[in-house]
Amino acid sequence: MDSKHPLVGKSVKLFPNDTFTKHGIINKIDDLGYYIEIYRCDNKQEYKVGDIAFFNHANQLHFIILN
């Protein structure tokens, strides 16, 4: 997979096996996983707006495509 994947650039609502949802844009998908820039999240979690979060394919990542 590469940055030409059809999901790159999509806005998503993330559910990475924790309590808090977060919103981001998929920047890159490769053989290792997803690189997602966070643009909305709860202040009570480790993620911050502007972070580039990496989720490997082995994670229990669930997301809803928003656009």
Sequence and secondary structure as in RCSB ss.txt:
>XXXX:A:sequence
MDSKHPLVGKSVKLFPNDTFTKHGIINKIDDLGYYIEIYRCDNKQEYKVGDIAFFNHANQLHFIILN
>XXXX:A:secstr
  TTSTTTT EEEEE SSS  EEEEEEEE SSEEEEEEEEE TTSS  TT EEEEETTS  EEEE  
